[in-house]
Amino acid sequence: MEFSFTEEQLLLQKTLRQYAKSELLPNYQRWDRGEKFPREKIREIGQLGLVGLRVPERYGGQDASFVTCGIASEEISRGDFNYGLFIQLSCIAAELFRAKASQDVQAEWCARMARGDAVIAFALTEPAVGSDAANLVTRAVKQGDEYVITGEKASVTFGGYADACIVFARTGETGAGGISAFLVPLDRAGITRAVYQSPGERLSARGSLFFDGARIPARFRLGEEREGFTGAMVSFDFNRAFIALSAVGVALQSLDETVEYTKTRQAFGRPLAKFEGVSFQVAEHLTLVEGARLIAYKCLWLKDQGLPHTKESAMSKWLGPKAAVEAIHACLILHGHYGYNQESPLEQRLRDVIGLEIGDGPPEIMKGIVAREVYGREYMSYR
């Protein structure tokens, strides 16, 4: 078994950690307080290659391994947890484009995304359909060489400012077999948006998209009709590990800061770190977070080898955010009243990570997937 990264991956890890601490961490709280997030920042991470990691090299991307994408997710989140969302959404879009999009759609949108000139969202969830995504009701009707899309999508990351969105809509019968996927430029007539007042992840401008007879060219369909649901599920299997590693990154940054704080903060005549009630908490959370980290990287290694990884994906998605939330909460308490203060990044990190305990499937769904993989579908209460 090999637990080390390549020399190139170690260099990437070091470079991104420095960038995250020097460039992202000082600005982390600005976007949470309502300051508008500038598009120039997206182009900046485009220049670093972070939104083209899975884009083919011929379109200006890196064609990086999934493990490498995981490293980027972990390290960039040490500075700003929300930046991990750019990596996640760009990797999902790149994979779907590579597998399903026409050559002209790939050439235009992969290149734009890799440069940071286009943000592409992912719209599966609906107001009445979350984890039961196979029963979505948004519809796409073919009329000549166009599709007409009608419906509402909910909880769309980057819904407030994405340039385009991968939209899943019904083109056939009920159930998963009737769902198709489309690339929908969001400047089309008949599309409106509403941004939520979320308690965390505010940089993501999460919100709803409304489609009232929006028309798109038929060539913007991704793959054949009724193949969309499978593409969405494949994307979840690797993206859940990215989510876990983003949570791990911000948890490890919080624990690193807490170690330094408790070395210098005095109580009863000695540093807090000398009290086992403090140091044992740090040791416990470091252990749990490292466990989540290893499961996530195992999942991505399996993906790179072309091996099944659904179980590991769900394990990492459940454990990563859970361990991170608990670790950050402990760090906040160990910082005392300073931690419970908006001048500290800890309270924002806690709010941000809780959001991704829900995204891509909440904890109980993840446990259900693990159980299904262990017991078999015949033992599930739902199919």
N, C-alpha and C positions, 0 to 999 in steps of 0.2 A: 504494500500500500504506500502511496506517495502523498504526503500532506503539504508539500512545499509548492510555491508558485515558480514559474519560470523567471529568468532574469528580467525579461521584458515586463512581465506582470508585476514584479517587485518594484521596478522603476515607475510603472504607472501608479502603483499604490502610494509610493513616496511622493510623487509629483502631485497627485490629486489631494493627498492629505494636507500638503503645504498650501495648495490653492484653496482648499475648503476653509482652512483656519485663517488664512491671511485675507482672502477676498470675499468669502461667503459669510462666515460667522459674524464679522462686524456689522453686516447689513441684514442679518437674519430677522431681526424684530421690525425692521422698517416696513416690510410688506405685510406684516401682521397688523400693523397699526393704521392701515388704510392708504398708505402711499402707493401710487400706481406702479406696477411692475413694468419696467421699460423693456421693449422688444430688443433693445441693444444687448441686454443680458443674455437673451436666448441665442443671439448671433455669436456672442462671446463663447458660450459653451459649444456652439457649433464649430468654432475655430479650434476648440480643444478636442473635437471629435466625439463629444459625449452624446450627441443626438444622432450620430451616424454609426454607432457601434455595430449594429447588425445590418446596415445598408451595404450592398455590394460595392466593392472598390470601384467598379466602372461608373458608379453614380456618385463618387466622392466620399464613400463610407469607409469603414475599417474592416468589415467582414470579420469582426472579432468573435472569439469563442464565447459561450454563455458564461463560463467561469470568469472570463475577463469582464464581461458586463456586470457580473455580481460584484467584482472588486470595485468597479466604478460606482455602483449603487451604494456600497458600504462607505467608501471613503468620502464621496461628495456629500453624503448625508451628515457627516460629522460637522460640516459647516452650516448646511441648511437642509433639513429633512425634506422640504418641499422640492428641492432640485432633483431628488431621486425620482419624482414623478415624470420629469422630462425624459429620463432614461427609460423608465418603464413604458411610457406611451410610445416613444419612438421605436423601441424594440418590438413591441406588439405590431405597430403599423408596418415596420420593415419586414417582419416575418409573413404577414398576410399579403403584402405586396409581392414579395418574392415567390410565394406559393400560388397566388390567385390572380394578380393584376395583369392586365395586358402590358405589352412592352412600352407603349407610349405613356401609359399611366405611371408605370414604374419610373421611366426616365424623368418625367416631370416632377413627380411628388417625392420620390426618394432623394433626388438631388436637392430639392428645396428644403426638405426636412434635415438632411445632413448638414446643410449650410446654416441652419437655424433661421431660415427665411419662412418656414411654415411650421405651425404647430398642429398636430393631427390628434383629435380626440377619439374616444371609443365609446359608443353608445349602445349598450345592451339593455340595461335596467329601465323599467317603466314604473309609473306611479303605483300600479297594482301588481307588478311583477318584478321581484328582486331575485332571490335565489332560485325561484321556479322559472328561470328564463326561457325554458322551452315553450312556455305558454304566452309569450309576448303577443301584443295585438297590433302594433304599428304595421301598416300595410304598404306594400309597393306594388303598383299595378302597371303592367307593361302596356304602353300605347305607342305603337309604331317603333321608332328607334329611341324611345325615352321610357323612363319609369317615373310614375307619379307617386310620391310618398306622402302619407298622411298618418299622423299620430304624435305621440309625445314621448320623449326620452327623459329620464330622471337621473339625478346624481352623476352628471357627466363631468369628469375631471377636465379642466380647461374649457368648460362649456362657455365661459364668459368671453374668451378671446381666441379660441382655436380658429384656424383658417379653413379647416376641413374636418370631417368626422367620419369614422367608419361606423355605419349605421346598420343595425340588424333589423330586418323587417320581414313580415310574412308575405310570401308569394304563393303559398300553397296551403295544404290542409293543416289542421291543428297539429300541435306537437313539434318536436325538434326537426322533423323531416320537411316541414314547410317553411323553413327560415332561410333567407338569403342575406348576403352581405353586400354593402355598397359603400363606395367612397363618395361622400357628399360635400362639395364645397359649400361653406356656410354663408357665402354671399348671394346665394340664389334667392329669387323671389319666393315668398311663402314660408320663410324660416325666421323665427324669432327666438329670443333667448331670455332667460331669467336667472340671475345669479343668486344663490342662497346666502343667508347670513350665518355661515358655519362658525362654530366655536373654534375650530382649528383649520389647518391647511388653507389659510385664506389666500395665499399666493395662487392656489390652483383655480380660483374663480369657479368653483364647482356649482353646477346649476342644471336647469332643464332646457331642452331644445324642443321647439314646437314646429311641426311640419304640417302645413296647410296646403296640400296639393303642390308641394315642391317638385320641380322637374329636373331630372338629371339624365345625361346621355346613357344609353344602355351599356356602352363600353366601360362605364364606371362601376358596373357590377363586378364584384370580386369572386371569381370562380363561376361555376355553373349555378343555376337556380337550385335552391334547397340544399346547398352545401354549407351554408353560413354557420350553422350551430357548431359543427365539428371544428371549424376554424377558431371559433371563440374559445372552445374548451381547450384546444391545444395551446392557445396563447396563455390561458390561465395557468397551465401546468408549469411554465417557466417563470411567468411573471410573479407568481406567489413567492417564489424564492427570492426574487429581486426585492419584493416588499419586505420580506423577513430581514434581508441584509441591510436595507435602509434603516429599519428599526434597530437592528444590531449596531449599526454605525453611530446613531445618535445616542444609544444607550452607553456604548463604550466611551464616547466623548464625555458624557455626563459623569460616568464613573471615574475617568481620568481626572476631571476637574475636581471631583469630590475627594479623591485621594490627596491631591495637592492642598485643597482647602483644609482637610482634617489634619494635615501635618502641621499647619501653622496656627489654626484656631485653637486658643487655649481655654480650658475649663478646669477648675479646681487645681490650677497650678501646673498643668501639663497639657500637651497636645491631645486633641480629640482622638487621634489615631492610636494612642496608647490604651484607649478603652476598648475592650473586646466587644462590647455592645455596639461599637462603631465599626471596628475593623472586620468583625465577623460578618456584618451585613454586607460590606463591600465584597468580601470573599465569596459569600453566597451568591450574590447577584452576578459577579463576574463569571462564576461557574455556570450558572443557568444561561446567561447570554452566550457564552462560548459554546454550550451545547446546541443552542439554536443556530449559531453561526455554522457549526460543522454540518448539521442536517441540511441547511440551505446550500452549502457548497457541494455536498454529496449529490443533492438533487440536480444541480447545474452540471456537475461532472457526468452524471448519468445521461442527461440531455445531450451533452457533447459527444457521448459514446453511442448515441442512438438507442439507448436502453430505456425500458419503462421507468417512469419517475413520478407517476401520479400520487402514490402514497407519500413519498418524501416531500413532494410539493405541498400537499395538504398539511403534513406534519410541521413543515417549516413555517407555513403561513399562520398556523395556530400558535406555535410556540414563540416565534420571533417577536411579533407585536406584544404578546402577553408578557414575555420576559422583559421586554424593553419598558413597557408601561410600569411594571412593578419596580424595575431598577431605577427608572427616572423618578418615580414617586419617592423611593427610599432616599435618593440623592437630594431631592427637594427638602425632605424632613431633616436630613443630616446637615443641611445648610441653615437650618433654623429659619428665623424670620427673613433673612436675606434670600433664601430660596423661595419663600412665599411672597415674591415681589416681582413686579413687571420689569425691573431693571435686570433681573436674572433671566437667562434663557430657559431655565428649567420648567417653569410653568407653561411656556409656549410649547416646548418639546412634548410635554405630557398631553396637551390638547391636540397637537398634531398627530402623534402616534396613535392615539385612540381612534382617530378617523380611519386609519388603515387596519384596525382590528375588524372593521366592517367591510371595507372595500375588497373586491374580488372574493367575497364570501366571508361571513362572520364565523366565529369560533365553532358554533354547533354544526354548521355545514362542513367545516374542515374535519371535525371528528367523525361526522357521518361518512365522509369520503374515505378516511382511513379505515373505518369499520367495514365499509363496503369492499375495499381492497383486500382486507384480511378474511372476512366471512364469506364474501360473494354476494352478488345482487339478490339472490333468492332469500337472503336473511334481512333485507332492508324493509323498513316500513313504507318506503316509497321507492319508485323505480325511476 
